[in-house]
Structures are given as structure tokens and as C-alpha cells.
Amino acid sequence: MPNKVLIVEDEPLAQDHLQRLLRLIQPDIQVLDCLDSIAQSVAWLQNRQSDLIFMDIHLADGLSFGIFEKIQVQTPVIFTTAYDEYALKAFKVNSIDYLLKPIDEDDLRAALHKFSQRIAASPALNLEQLLQAMQRPAVSWQERFLVHRGERLMSVLTEQIAYFEGEDRYVYLVKNDGSRYIVDYRLSDLESLLNPAHFFRLNRSFIAHFSAIQGMISMSKSRIKVELLPAARRPVIVSTESCQAFKAWLNR
């Protein structure tokens, strides 16, 4: 376990939450400092060292990857991030630890254990490779969808869409006004076409726009019932495997 850690995070509540969890897990841990910007971090790291850095990706003055472009960081890093499928793929490829926000005690405990095992086996993490993996081409999200009802065709802008629903062999586009149209897509296809900042795959049958989520009911630690507007024709339960990512998406 690390003895001295640095926290790079621009949200005071997130700083406090992480410190509380760290001291709960390891009472003798020393948090050397909490920094909220690239500039502060560069100045600190040029003169001081820690055993481990917890680093948020989005800081007050830009993406934290800018730190590594200015100085060489030898200290291992565990990134904290709101859900971003591309970032997570990059971390997995490069064997970099990450924690989804809001940070859970069990996840933090597991990450610290994994860190200790990795440092004992291999002290260097390839941050340069991570930065290269993050340099993905700009993504162009679909702006409108051609729908049909019988012989009638029309084009619907994505901002008019409340959610998509898969039912039997069909996928329906449901507009904000409640009207429903069949689309010639599978839900798995739509996931790659829709902006993940606005749409989330709730379960096998629903992809919803953020504005359509009117309420949520916690059914257990790992299941959430979602109330949509317009109201769905059946209960919408966030799957167990998606629950943590859904919470992080709501909190980004």
C-alpha cells in the first residue's frame, strides 16, 4: 500500500470524499496535497514526490494529460473519471488503473491492492503509450434519423428523441411528444451512432436521452428503476452490469 499520495482534483467535494475513503481504508496514509490544476501540478511535481497520484482527467485549466506533456512523471497514477468509453478502453490497453466517479470504497480498495501488486512486479507505467492511445480522431455523431410509419417517411433530429426502445423484432424511436416510429437499426448499432454525453444504454431494450430521465428509484445497491418521459410502456430497470456506469454518467 502507498504511504504518501497526491490528489489532483478540481472538485472540493470529490477531494474530501477521496480523502475520507483513503483514511478509512488505510488510517496511516498521508495525503501530501490536493491540487486543482495543471499549473499547480506541474510546479508541485517538479520539486516533490509521492508514492501514488490520484488524478482527475478534467481539471480547472484543461485535461490532466497536459501535465505529462510538460514534465516527465515517474510516479504511478490512478485516474479518476466520469464514464468515457474511449478513455476506459485506452486505460485497459495500457494496464493503467482508473476509478469511476463517484468513487466507491470497494473499488478504491481493489485499486490500491492492484497497485501494490503491480508496483512489486513492474514499477513503470507507460504513460506515453496512454497519451498516444487517447489521440483518437474526432467522432461525428448522427444528427438525424430517417423513420417511417407505414408508407410515410420523415427525418427526426436527435434533440427531438426521448429514447429508443427495442421490442420483439423491431426498434422504435420515441419522440419527446410521445410519437413512435420504427427505425432500421439495432440498439447495438445505435450505441455507436449516438453521442454518449447525451444518450445512455439503460438495458437490453432502452437507450435514453438525458432529458427523458424524469426520476429514478433505487431498488437495491445494484439496480435502479428509471422513470422516462414520455412514460415507457413497461418498467425500465438499469441492468446490474450497467448500474455503476449509469451513476457515473449522471454525475459527469
N, C-alpha and C positions, 0 to 999 in steps of 0.2 A: 504494500500500500504506500502511496506517496505521503511524505511528511509535510511538504510545503507546496501549496498550489496558488496559482494566479487565476483570477476570474476576469475575463474580458467580456463585458455585457453592458449594454446601454440602458436596460430597464431596471430601475432600483428594486422593484418588487421581485423580479427574476433573480437579481443578485442575492437578495435576502433569502429567497426560497432555496436557492442552491447552497448557500452557506449553512442554513439550518439543517438541510439534509446531510451535508458533508459531516457536520459535527455530530449528528445523530448516529451516523454510520461509524465514524472514526473520531471520538471525542478529543483526541490529542492532535488532530490535524491543524495546521497553521495556514490560514488564508492570508497571504502576504499583502495582497492589494486587490481592489476592484476597479477596473478601468473601463471607460465607455467609448473609446475612440481609437482609430488607427494611430493618430498622432501620439496620444498618451502611451499606447502600447509599444510603439517603436522606441520612444525615449526610455521607457522602463526597461525593455529587453536589451537595450544597448549597454546597460550598466548593472543589471541584476539577473538572477536566475531563480527558477523554481523547479520542483520535480515534475510538475504537470501543469498544463494550462487548460482551463475550460474556456472555450471561445465561441461566442455567438457569431453567426455569419453576418447578420445585418447590424452594423454599428452606427453611431451617431453621424459619422462622416464617410460612410461607404461600406463596401463589403470587406470583411476582415481579411480576405485573401490579399488585399493591398499591403498588409503587414509583411508578408513573405516576399513581396516584390521589392521592398525597401531594405530589408535586412535578412540575414540568414538565421533561422530559428532552429536551434538544436533540441529544444525541449519538446517532448511528446505533447500532442494536442488531442483533446476530446472536444469535438464541435457540438454545440447545441443549436438546434434549428427547428423552425416550424416546418411542416411537411413540404418537401420538394422532391418529387420522384427522381428528377435528374441528379440532384445533389446526392441523394442516397445511393443511387447507382454508382456514382463516382467514388463515394466512400467505400462501398463494398469492393469495388475493383481494386482499390488501393489499400485495403485492410486497415482503414482509419476508423477509429471508434466515433460514434455520434450518438446524441441523445435527442429525442423528440421533445419539444416543449408543449405543454408544461411537463417538467421533469418528474418522473415517478421514482420513489425511493428504491423499489426493487430494480428498476432499470439502471439507476445510478450505482447501486451496489454491484450489479453484474458487470458494468463497465469498468469499475475500479478493479474488480477481480481480474477481468480480462486484460486490463492494462498491466497489472503486476505480472501476469504470466507472460505477456508479450515482451515486456522490458527485460525479463530474465533471459528470454530466448534471443531477442533481437532488439537492441536499443534504438535503432534508427528507423524512423518512419519516413517514407518517401513523399514529402510534401510537394516537391517539384512535380512529381508524376500526378498528384492530385490536382494541382493547378492546371496542368495540361488537359486532364480529363474534364475539367469544368469549362473549358473553352469550346462549348458546343455551338453550332450555328443557330442563329435566331429562328425561333419557331413561329410559324404563321398559323394562327388558329382559324378555324372555319367561322365565317361571319354570318352565313345564312344557309338555310336548308330548304330544298325543294320537297314539298309534301303534296299528297293527293288524297282526295276523298271522292271515291267513285271516279268519274271522268274529269273532275275539277282539279286543276293544279294551281299551286301558289307558292311563293317564296317567303319564308319566315326568318326574320332577323334573330340572332341568338339572344339579344336582350329582351325579346318577346317570349322566350321559352322559360317555363317554370320548371319542367322536368321531363325526362324521357322514362317510359315505362315499358318493360318487356312483359308480354302476356301471350301465353301459348306460343304460336309461331311468329307473332308479329311484335314490332316495336312501335310504340306510339309517342309522338311528340305532343306534349300538353302545353298549351299557351297559357299566359297569365290570366286570360279571360275564361279559361276552362275548356276551350275547344280542343278537340283531339284529332290528330291526323296520323296516318300510317306513314312511316319513313322506311326507305330501303337500306337500312343499316342494322347491324347487330350492335348490342350495347358495347361489346368489346371494341368494335370499330370506332364508336363514338368517343370512347375514352381518349383515343389518340388525336381526335379532331377538336375536342372542346378544351378551352383554356382552364387548366386545373386550379387557377386562382378563383374562378367563378363557379365551376361545376365539380361535384364530388360523387363518386360511385358509392352509394349507400349500401347496396347489397346486390344480389344477382339480378334483381328486377328493376332497380331505380337508379338513375343518375339525376341529381337535383341541382338547380341553381341556388346560390346562397340566399337570394331574396325570397325564394319559395319556402324556406325553412322558417315556419312561424312559431314553433315551440318544440321542446324536447323533454322527454320523461326518462329518467334513469330507471331501468328495470332491474339492473344488477350492476356489479362492478365492470362487467364486460359487454353489456347490451344496452342500447338506447333506442327508445321509440321516438320517431320523428313525426311531427305534425306538419303537413305540407299545405300550401295554399296555391292553387285550388286543392281542396281535400282529395286525397287519393281514395280509390275505391276499395282498398284493403289496407291492413296495418303495414306500416313501413318500419322495419326493425333493422338497425345498423348491425351488420354481422360482427361476431366476436373478433374475427381476424382484422376487421377494419376499424374497430372502435377507437383504438389509440390514435391512429392516423386521422380519424374524423375529428377528435378533440383538438389535435394539433392544428388541423386545417381551420377550424373555427377560431382558434386563438392566434392566428398568424398576423 
